[in-house]
Amino acid sequence: MTHIFNFTNIPFFPGAPYNIPEKFREILLLLQSFEVAPESERQMKIIRHILLAAVTAVSAASCSDTLKLDFSEQRQFWNGSQGTATRNPAPDSRRTLIVYSAGYNNLSSALRDDIDDISENYLPEGYGYCDNLLVLAHHSVSDYDYRTDNPPCLIRLYRNRDGKAVRDTIKTWPEDTRAVDPSTLTDVLSYVKKNFPSKEYGMIFSSHSTGWLPPQFSMRSIGQDGGTGAEMDVKDFAAAIPFRLSYIIFDACLTGGVEVAYELKDKCEYLVFSSEEILADGMVYTNITSRLLEENPSNLIGVAEDYFGHYDSQSGQYRSALISVVDCSMLDHLADISSGIFGDHAGQLGGIDPSKVQKLNYQTRYFYDFRDILSRIADESEMAEIDTALEDCILYKAHTPYFFSNKVDRFCGLSMYLPTAVSSSYYRDYLNDYYKDFKWNQATNWISDLPIY
């Protein structure tokens, strides 16, 4: 009897071979290519036991993070059935979710709580060929302690056969690594793609943000490092994503603008984000992994509905939320229609009165409702085209009547920069120059050299 000597036939620990150190994984991949014809079943069993012992030895080292999980659980071996071994399903049958938790800032405790919520609810099984739930955790050791380095680490969360939440630290970066560095984002995603082959990849990005605004202008462009003050330009964030994701969910403020969406349209299929601030509780992490991994296909609208339902049920200022789900494949058509309107009404752009346009941020003047801006210059037929394009693009949108003190009457699902809202010519010129390099502006010529009336 000839046995194909393949590691998928051997009962490794959960997730094998994808959480084996890389140099040993290469050995196993090499062994996979060999055929062995032992004289008896006994010889085959001996070979299996030798390999299993070797993998056990090299997998013993596992570092830990300070997340509030029960990590006394060691890596479990699964002996499988006693019958004839069969191959596991192919990689194109599973999904991988990356929670990119860039919390080396004053959100550290809140982001740790989010991961605790995940661990106490739906987790994929850690045995067999299952979906992957990975967390890139970069948090401060304690609140507001930015002098003590705490290296980012990639953690796999799963539930073992006893139903216990388990953490497996897959990789740790050097202490001086910053999660908000674009090169770190590239490195993390490239590592995940190489070591966790899947049919699709989705990412939750959790940190501070001020959407399209330039780094250092408001100190929170995309992500924020409390120690160095570093942050990512949204253009650099997009460029750092090395392959197309199925979706990106931003648990970060003010990302729900047409500028951010268009910059990312070739980097993901769908976006879930807010055109306003996001309160510290963030997304509904008690249910988010169930929506994204237990349900198939991933239920992005369900994620948005959970978020809105949570905040809409609150009282007072805590009843504050805006949320959208965007189909990125429809953004080019939206840009085409917008470009025509901007060109046909170029003489009117500089005269838009911001006091008559729906503002979508309670404390700044850099985010206004996209449709409401266009309604100030477009005619009825042009607005009908915009509405059709928005209907195709925006799969879901919802808003509470107020966001803190800001009354929200009109919300199309996207915000946009309105230059006439910036009273200082110095800041307006600075922002306009920065804005001109956005892909959205290059496609539509929204920001031109026309004077502001």
N, C-alpha and C positions, 0 to 999 in steps of 0.2 A: 504493500500500500504506500503510495507516494503522498507526502504531506507538503503543501506549500508553506514555506517557513515565513509567515507574515505576522507582524506584530498585532494586526487586528484579530488574529486567531488566539492571542495569548491574553490572559486575564490581568491586565495592568490596573493600576490605581485609577480613580475617576479621571476621565478626560484624557487619558493617555492616547497618543503619544504627545499631546500638545502642551503638557506642562512638564515635560522632561527637559532638563538643561540641554541647550542647543548642541553641544559637542556630542552628547550621548544620543540625542535624537538622530544625528547624522549617521551614527553607527547602526542604529536600528533601521534607518532607511536603507542602508547598504545591505543589511541582513535580509531585508524584505525581498530583495531581488534574487536571493538564492533559493534553489530547490534542494530539499534533503530527503533522501529515501532510506530511513532507518530500517533495520532488519525486523524491528518489532515495535509494538506500541510502547513497550517499556523504555526503549531508547528515546522515543519521541518525548515521553514524560520527563526523562532526565534532562533533555535539552530545554524543555520549558521551565523546569525548576531552576536551572542555572541562569537563564535569562531573567527570570523573575527575581532571583536573589540579587543579581547585578543591578537591576533597576531600583530595587529597594534600597540598596546601599547608596546609590548616587542621588536618590531623591530625599534622603533623610533631612538635608538642610532646608529649612524654610524660615524666612524672617517674618516678623510680625509688625503690625501697625497698631495704633492706639485706638482703633475703632471699638465701639461697645458691642462686641460680639463674643460668643463663647468659642474661644479658639483652642480649648483643650483637646478638641477633636484632632487626631492625627490623620494623615492620608490613609484612606481605606483601600484595601485590596478586595477585588471582586473575583470570586472563583468561577462565576458563570455557571452554566448548566453542566451536567455530567454527560450530556449526549454529545453528538458530533458538533464541533465548533463551526460557526457560520460567520461570514463577513458582516461587519457593521454597515449601516447605511452610508451612502456616499456623502461627501461634504456638501453637495448641493441640496441636501435635505434639511440643513439646519441654519439657524440665524445667530448672529453675534451682536450683542448690545454693549456699547462702551459708555460708561458713565464717567465723563471727564470732569472730575471734581477739583477745580482750581481754587482751593480755599485757604491759601496761605495769606489770609487777610482777616478782616473783622467778621467775615461770614463763616469762619472755621467751625464754630460750634453748631451752627445751623446746618452746615453741609454734612457734618458727622451725624447729626440727628437724621438727616435724609437717608443716609446709608444704613443706619439702625432700622429705620422704617422698612427699607427694602428687605433687610435680613429677616425681619419678623413676619414677612408676608410671602408672596409667591417667589420661589427660587426654582430655577431649572434643576432637574436631577443631575447628580454629579457622576453618574455611571452610564455606560453605554455611549452612544453617539448622540448627545443631546445638544440643545442650544447652549450658548455661552453668555454668561453675564460677567463682564469685566469692569473693574473700577480703577481708574487712575486717580489715586488719592494723594493730594499734596495739601496738607493742612499744617497749621502751626501746632507746636507741642502743647501749648496752652493758649488761652485767649490773649491776643495782643502781644504775644512773645514772638517778635520777629528777629531776635538776635540768635536764637537757637535754631540751627538748621535742622530740618526734618525732611529727609530725602523723599521725593515722589516714589511711589511703588505701584505696580500693577497687580491687582488682587482679583482672583477668580472666586466668585461667590456661587455656592450651589448647596443643595440639600442632599444628604447622604441617604442610604437605605433605611436608616432609623428615623428619618425625618428631621435630622439635626442640621442647623445652618453651619456651614463650614467655610472658612476662608483659606485660600491657598495663595500665598504671595509668589507670583510668577517671576517678577523682575523688579529690582530696585536700582534707581538711578543714583549717580553721585550726589553728595549732599548739596553742592552748589547749583544743582539743576533747578530751573524754574519752570513750572507748568505753563506759565503764560508766555514762555519763549516760543516763537513759531517753530524753531528747530526741534523742540521737545514734542510739540504736537505731531510733527511729521514723524519723528522717531517712534512715538507710541503707536500711531496708527499703522505705520509700516511693520512694526513688530507684530501687532495683532493680525494683520493681513497674512503675514508669513507663517505664523504659528497656529492660527485658528482659522483654517479654510472654511468658508461658509458660503451659502447662496446669497446672503445679504448682510450688510453691516449698517447699524444705526448708532447714532451718538446723541447722548444728552450732555450738553455743555452747561456747567453750573458754576457761576462766579458772578462778579460785578460786570456791568456793562453800561455804556452810554451810546450804544448803537453806532451810527456812522461817524460820530464826532471824532476829531483827530486825537491821537494819543497826547497826553499831557494837557490837553485843552480843558478836560474835566476830570482827569486822573483815572478814568474808568472806561477806556474805549472798548476793548473786548478782554475781559479778565483783568485782574489786578493782583500784584504781588506786594504784600504789606512790608516786606523787608527792603526791597530795592526800588519800589515804586514802578516797576516794569509793568507794561501792558501791551496788548497786541493791537495794531492797526487792523481794521476789519479786512482791508485788502491783503495784508500779510497773513491774516487768519485763513482767508480763502486760499491763498497760494500755498499754504502749509499743508493742506489736505491732499494726500498723495493719490487718492483714488476716489471714485464716485460712491458716495454713501446713499443708502436708501432714504434716510431722513436725518435731519438734525433737529433736536428739540432744544431750544434755548431757555434754560432756567436762569435768565439773566435779563436785566432791565433794558427797555427801549430798543430792542433788536428788531422790532416788527416794522421796519421801514422798507420802502421799495428799493432804497439804495443797498441795504444789506441783502435783501432777497435776490436782487439782480446780480450782485457780486458773487453769490453762492449758487446761482442757477445751474451751473455746470459741475457743481461739486456734490449736489444731492438732488434727489427726486422730489422730496417734500420738506417743508419747513413748518415747525410749530413755534410761535413766538408771540411776544407781547409788544404793542406799540407804546406801552406805558411802563411804569415801574412794576417790579414784582416784589411783593412783600416777602419778609424773611422766611416764612413757611414754605415758599416756593411751590413747586408742583406737588401733586398728591402722590407721594412716594409709597404710600401704603397700597396703592393699586396700580402703579405705573408699570411694573414689570409684568403683571398679569395682562395688562393691555398690550404690551409690546412683545411678550414671549409666550404667554399661555394662549392668547388668542392668535389665530392664524387666518388671514394675514394680520400683521400688526395694526392695531386699531388707534390710529393717530387722532381721529376725531373723538374717540372715547377719552383719550388723554386730555384733550382740550375741554371736553364737556365736564370731566371730573374737576379740572382746575377751576372752570367758571362756576360750577355748582358749589364748590367748596366756599369760594369767596362771596358769591351772591347770597349765600345763606347766613353770612355774618351780619353784624349790626354796626352802626356808626361808621367810622373811617375804615374799619376793616372790611367793609363791603366795597371793595375797590379792585376792579380787575378788567383788563382787556385781553383778548386772546384770539389768535387766527391760525388757520391751517392753510398753507399755500401749496398749490401744484406748480412746481418750478417750470414744467414743460410749457406752461401757458404764459410765461412772463415775456417772451419775445413778442408775442402778439400784442400784449399790453403796451410794450415799448413802442411798437410800430404805430399804434393808434395815438399814443401820447405825443410822439415825435411830430406827427402831422398837425396836431392841435397846437403844440408849442410853436411850430413854424408858421402856421396860419395866423396866430395871434401874438406874434413876437412883440408887437408894439404895446400890448396890454400887460405883459408879464411884470414889468417894473412898477405897475400901478395897483397891484392887488393889495387890498386893505386887510391886514392880518386880524384886525379886530372883528371882522365879519366872517372869519374862517374858523372852523372847529379846531381848537388847540388840543393836542393829545398828550401833553405833559403838564402836570399841575404846577411845576416850578421853573421850567425853562421855556424858551421861545424858539426851539430848534426843530420841533416835531408837530406837524399839522396834518389833518386828515387829507389823504391823497385826492380822493374824489371831490371833497369840498373845495380844494384849491382849484381844480380844473373847472368846477362849476362856475367860478367867477369869471372865466374867459370864454368857455366853449358854448356853442349854440345847442339847441335841443337835439338835433340829429347827431352831433358829435358826442353829446353826453349819452345818447342811446348806445353808440358804439363802445364808449368807455364802460357803460354798465354791463354790456354783454361780455366784454373782455374780463371785467372784474368777476362776473358770475362764473366764468370758466376757470379763473385763477384762484379765487378764494373758495375753498371747500367748506370752511366753517369760520364763523366770526361771532363774537359775543362781547357785550360790555355791560357793566353796571351803570346805573344812572349818573353816578358821580365817581370820580377817582379823587379821593380826599375832597378838596374844595372845588375841583374843576368839574363843571357840569359837562356831561358827554351826551349830546343830542344826536350827533351824526358820527358814524364810524363805518368805513367801507372795508376795513380789514388791513389797511396799510397806512403808514404815515409817510410824509415827505418833507424835506427842507423847504422853507419859504424865506427867501432872502430878504424880502421887505419887512420881515418881523424883527430883523436885527438892526437896531437903531444906530449903533456905532459903526461908522464907515470903516474904521480900522479893523474891527472884528469881522464885519461883513466881507471886506476884501480878502482877509485871511481865510475865512471859511470858503468863500467862492473859489479861490485859487486851489485849495485843497480838494474841493468837491469836483472840480473839472476832470480829475483823473478817475473818478468812479466810472465803472462800466455803464451804469445807468445814464449818467450824463453824456457819455460818449455815444450812446445809442439814441438819445432823445434831444440833446442840446438844451436841457432845461436851464442850465446856468450859461448865460451868454454875457457879452460885454455891454449889454444895454444898461443905461443909467437907471437908478432907482428914483422914482418920482418923490 
